[in-house]
Amino acid sequence: MKRASILIALLLVVVAGAFALDATVTWSWSQNDPDVKYFRYQLDGEEEDKWTVVDADVLSASYDIDVSVEHILYLQQSYDGANWSASSHTVSAAVEDESLQAAAAEVPETAETTEVPVEGSEPAAEPAAEPASETGVEVSETASETKDEEVQPEAPVEGPAVQESPVAEVSAEEAPKAAPAVYPAKSRIDLGAVYGNTIPFDANAHLVGASLGYTFLFGRTGSFGFGAKIQAAAYTGLDTFKDLKNISIEAFKGTLDVMLVADYAASSWMDLYLGVGGEVAAQLSALESYTAGVAAQLGARFRLGNVFGFGLEVTDCYSLYPETSKGNAINAKAYLSFEF
């Protein structure tokens, strides 16, 4: 996983109740690694069964909590939803001044934002918003330039006395850097319908059939993975296929492809892959009279969840043996697949 620069901001939105320190607190974050597909977060703990997992386009989490006690939000990121980075986290320290409680109903909103860099750079200080009280007296806040210093509002000296509103202190700690995620090995099985023809195109050489493939991906670092594929197919002429009542095994031709595969996760819902290897073909009724050649394959698989998917692929084969069988053929395949 690339090193991500994660911004974790603690925003105190609404202070509710005249004699309470309850508040709606929103943590938000951002990342600069486009390969990250998932985030997960947890408040005040890192228990395996209590994470909330969200897609990469979800960049905030809100909780109604008591700001009179300390809270920690933990955040992790992942390429595949199975392997996770180390946690980034930030601490909202408890508000200890009991005199701040009575001001909760008088000051409508107070906001504080603290930046927490992942890679050790100093956070930039941001001025907080300047809310106005109902009496018309302005209450201003100045953000500290030190990341661990509490930000306190300044009460004006003119007009009716206005008490300070409760503001949660933020203690920011540098988060550990995420290690590159490595995918576990995976297997794919696909079953599809195939159309084939020769190159150049022959209007009388239409072939149709079915194909069964098995792909084993050794693993993946980042978005790239490598593996091997074996695929078997059976074809017959389109006119023969239409006459199902009289069809026989002599009318079918079989192929077997063995390839090395390079796989690229183009997005959270699509994989692109390229295969290169060899192909053996023969009539099913005369397997000893076979031809052999080289094959190349290009395909795209679209995910339907974590297991199922569908895809399209094109395979080109050039026959090399025997000499009399040299020629080029191509087929297109539409398939359903599942991954485990």
N, C-alpha and C positions, 0 to 999 in steps of 0.2 A: 504494500500500500504506500502510495506517495505520502510524503510529509504534508500534512494538512495544516493550514493556518486557521485555527478555529476561534471565532469570536464568540465569547459567552457573555451576554449582557443580562444583568439583573435589573428588572424594571418593576418598581413598586407602583401599582396602578391606582387602587382605591383603598382608602383606609376607612373601615366600617365600624360603627358602634362608638358611643360616647365614652365608654369605659372599658374598651377592649383594644387589643393590638392585632386583631385579625386583619388580613389583607389578601388581596389577589396578587400573586407574584408570578410574573412571566419570565422565563429564561428563553433567550433566543440565541441562535448560533448560525454560522455560515462556514463553508469549506470551499477550497479551491481545487479539489481533486474530482474531476468529472467521472471517474470510474467508481466512486462510492455510490452504492445503490441503497443502503439502509443506514439509519441511525437507531440507537436505542438509548433510553434514559431511565433513571431511577432516582427517587428522592430519598435521601438519608440511608442509603445502603447499596450493596452490590450483590444481592441475592439472585441466584441464577433463574429462579422462577418468578421474579417480580419485575423484570424489565418490561418496558413498553417499547415495542418495535414499530418504527414508522418508515415510510419511504423517504428517499433523499430530498424530495421537494417539501417535506415538512420540517420547518426550521425553528419551531418554538414549542414550549410546553408551559402550561399555566396550572397553578395550584392555589387553593384557598387555604392559607396556613396562618399560624400564630407567629408573628415576627418577634415576640418576646423571647423566643428560644432560637437557637442556632439551627440552620438547615443547610444541607449540602446536596447539590444536584450533580449526578454523575452522568457523563455522556460518552458513548462509544460509537464507532462507525465500522461499516463492513462492505465488502464487495459482493458477497453472496448470501448474507443472512445467516451463515453458519460459523464463520471465522471472524472474530471481533478484535479491534484494536484495544490497547490499554485505555483506561478511562481518563478523560479530561474532567475536571471538576472545579466548582467554585463554592465558597462558603458565605452565607448571609449570617452575620453575627447577631446575637440577641440585642434588642434595645432594652437597656437596663434602667433608664431614667423614668421612674413612675410618674413624674410630673408631666410627661408627654401624653399620657393617656387621655386627659380631659380635653386635649386639643383635637382629638380625632374627628369630632363632629363639626368643628369650626373651620378647619382648613379643607377645602374641597379635594384637592389632589396635590401630591408632591411626587416628583419623579427623580430617580437617580440611575445613572448608567455607568457601569464600570467595565472597561475592556480587559480581557484576559488573553494575552498572546500565548500561543503554544510553543513557539520557537525561541523564546527568551528575550524578545525585543521589549522595550519599555512601552507601557500603554499610553495612549494619548488621552489627555484630560479633556472632558467635554463639559461645557456649562450646562447646568440643569435648567429645566423650565422655570418660568417666573409666574406662579399662580397668584391671583388677586383674591383677597378675602372679601366677604360680603360687606364689610364696613368700608371698603374702598381703600384700605391701607395695603400697600404692596409688601409682599414677603419675598425676598430674593434668596437664592442659594448659589454658592460658589463651589464648584467641584475642585477637590484637592488634586495637586499634581502628583502626589504619592499614592501608589495603587492600594496600599493597606490602610490609608488614613480615612477616618469617618468623615462624611460630608454633613455639616450641620447648617440649617437655615439661619439667617441673621434677621432678628426681629427689629423693625424700625422704632425709632424713639418718639415719633410723632403720632398723635391720634390715640384712640383707645388701645389698651394693652392687648396684644395678640400673642398667645402662647405658641411655642414651637410645636410643630407636628412631628409625629414619630417617623423617623427615617431609618430603615434597616442598614446597618453597617455591612460593607462587603469586604471580605478578606479574600484576595485572589492569590492562588498558588499556581506556579507553573506546572502545566500538565505534562505527563510523560509523552514522548514522541511515539507515534504509532509505528509498529513494525509492519513490513510488507505482508499482505495476506496471501496465503497459499491455499488453493482449492484442493480438496481431497480428490482422489481418483473417482471417476464416474463412468457408468455404462449407459449406452443408448441403444434401443432396438427400434427399427422403423419398418413399416410395411406400406408399400405403395403400388400405384399403377404406373406403367411405363409405356411410352410411345417411342419407337425408334425408326431410323431411316439411314440412308447412306449419305456420304458426302462425295460429290455433289448430290443434291436432292433428287430422288427418283420417285416420280409420281406413282409408280407401280410397286414400290418396295415398302409399303406401310407395315410396320410390325407393332403389335400390342402385346402386353403381358403384365406380369406381377413380379415384384422384387421384395426380398427380405434382407435387411442389413443389420449388422451389429458393429457399433463403434465403442472402443474403450479409450477414454481420455486418461492419460497417465497422471495428469494434474495440471494446474495452471497457476502462474504467478501474475498478478494483475489481471489484465484482460486477455492474455494470450495463453493458449494451451496446446498440447501436442498429444497425439494418440495414433491408433491403428484402426483400420476398418476392413471388414470382410463382408462382401455382398454377393448374393446369388439371385439370378433372375431367370425367368422362362418366358420365351416369346413365341408367337406364331403370327402368320400373316393375317391382316385385317379381314380379308375375304374368308379365310378359313375360320377365323374366330366367329364370324357371323353365322356360320353353319354349325352350330353347337351340336346338333344331333349326330353329325358324322365326323366329329373331330376325333383324332387319335394321337398317341404319343409321338408317332413319326412326324407329326406336323410341328412339333415344338423344338426350339433351339434353346440351349441353356448357356449361361455365362457365369463365370466366377471371377470376381475382382478382389484383389488384396492390395491395400493402399496404406501409406502413411498420411496422416491427417494433421493439418494445422488449423486450430479453431480460434476465432476472435469474438469476444463478447462485445458486439457493437453497441448494445444498450441493455437495460434490465429485462427486455422482452425479446431480443433477437440475437442470434449467433450467426456469423458467417464462417464458412469453412472451405478449405481447399485440400483435395486429396490427389496424390500421385502414386502410381504403382503399376501393376500388370494385370492382364485379363486373359483368361482361357475360355474358349467358346467351342461348342460342339452340338451336333444334333443329339437329342436325348436318346434316340434309338441307335446311335452309332458313336459312342463316346470315344472310341479309339481314334476316330478321324477328327482330331481337334485342331484348332488354330490358336495361336498365342500372339500377344502383342502388348503394347504399353497403353496405359489409360490415365486420363486426368479428369478430375471432377471438381465442380464448383457448386456450392449450395448455400441456402439460407434456411435456418430453422427459427420458427416463431414460437415462443413459450406460451402455454396456457396453464399458468401456475408453475409450481416447482417440479412437476412430474411430466405432464403431458405437453405435447406440442404438435405442430404440423410444419411441413416445409416443401421446398421446391429445389431440385438439383438437376444439373446437366452433366452428362458423362460423355467424353469423347475417347474412342479407342482406335488405335492404328495397328492393324494386324501385320506381323513381321514373319511369322512362320505358319505354314511353309511358304516358299517364295511365290507359289501360284495363288496364294490367298491374300496377297498384300492389298490393303484397301483401308478406307477410313469410314467409320460409322459413328453416329451420335444418337443418344437417347435422352429424353426428358422424363423426369419422374416427379409425381406429386405423392406425398406420403403423410401418414400419421406416425407419431413416435411417442415413446415414454422413456424417461431418464431415471436412473436409480443409482 
